[in-house]
Amino acid sequence: MSRTPWFGLWDTYFAVSYVVTTMLLFTSGSEPPHRVVALAALTLVVPWYAALGRGLMLQRTYGRRNVVFAIGLFLLFTVAAAADLQASYALFAVVPLLMMSLSTPAAIAVVLLANLVPVTVVWLRGGRLDREVLDVLPIPLLGIAFSVLLGLWIIRVMRQSRERAELIEELRTNRERVARLSREAGVSAERERLSREIHDTLAQGLTSIISLVEAAESDVTAAPDRARSHLGVAGRVARESLAEAREFVAALAPPALRESSLTQAVRRQVDGLSAQTALTARLTVEGPEQALPMAVSVVLLRSLQEAIANVRKHAETARHVEVVLAYGGDTVRLLVRDDGPGFAAHDDRHGFGLRGMRTRALEVGGTATVDSSPGQGATIEVTVPVPESGEAADEHR
């Protein structure tokens, strides 16, 4: 019902046709008994349509019930027209009903018969095919042509309405599917972001704190000053990790980049590595420093943090770490090299952090490569493109 609002207009048309035809019957000059029979037959069409025909038309299916309805409608109209020719005006309602309830070929055939009913009645009453019958014949012929055209138009409207309803339903289904996929993609992207942030910040910070506390425990008796130094550094790392956690939950830039440039943030990471471990870490900056988009700076800083975490975790015998930050005009390159035991580059134990590093680089159109083999140390290189200076400066602000 709600999908065929136009059908209410058809109900109104049907009611008006019935009222007009019955009024014409009251003004006809036929015998009262004939008039009563015609009125009764036309009145029976109303419940016949309401009880059976209307539901069939709304369902838009063709079956045995449609044939039963069409036969009943045709017989009631024939009885009314035979009793009083004024009932022939009911064709304006009967024809559309037949066209909507039957398939097109069957409907056209029944409509032809219905339009010939008035001529047949005149012929049978006169007993022969005289001039009176011939004078009436053009009217049914015009009615047949009009009925067929009207019926075809009605069928076209019904088909377009059905196709429109199906299209609307398909669009609604697709919209729901797109919304669901969008939500799932958003959840997946946010989960991936949180996983990378936790791995690159909290996990590494906690690892550093554990190492510093263990070092302080071993020095608390023999070298209390050094133990206090370790605990001081652990406290600073804990505060920095807490700040990082608050910031990435809010999806903001890391505090280290909001408060200083990329070069300064990288230098603090390298100095922290030297202060927290026995490694000798050295930073080399090549080329003039540039204003970078925040997204590029975050990728390089997080990649450095991941590389440093790998050195702490896997390069037990390493003694030296070299970090190079090279500004090349249209690219920025970060290189981290250690002299540790190295590892097989395809080793799954290093998979998540390195995958996260590559993913971050790809998000800004860059690349991340790992060159390592057992006994040969490890070299991690991240290269990202830099937009034009104006665009970079705007984004950086």
Secondary structure, DSSP 4 states (H G I P E B T S, - for coil): -TT-TTHHHHHHHHHHHHHHHHHHHHTS-S-HHHHHHHHHHHHHHHHHIIIIIHHHHHHT--SHHHHHHHHHHHHHHHHHHHH-GGGGGGHHHHHHHHHHHS-HHHHHHHHHHHHHHHHHHHHHHHSS--HHHHHHTHHHHHHHHHHHHHHHHHHHHHHHHHHHHHHHHHHHHHHHHHHHHHHHHHHHHHHHHHHHHIIIIIIHHHHHHHHHHHHHHHHTTT-HHHHHHHHHHHHHHHHHHHHHHHHHHTT---HHHHHS-HHHHHHHHHHHHHHHSS-EEEEEEES------HHHHHHHHHHHHHHHHHHHHH-TT--EEEEEEEE-SSEEEEEEEE-S----TT-GGGHHHHHHHHHHHHHTT-EEEEEE-TTS-EEEEEEEE---HHHHHHHH-
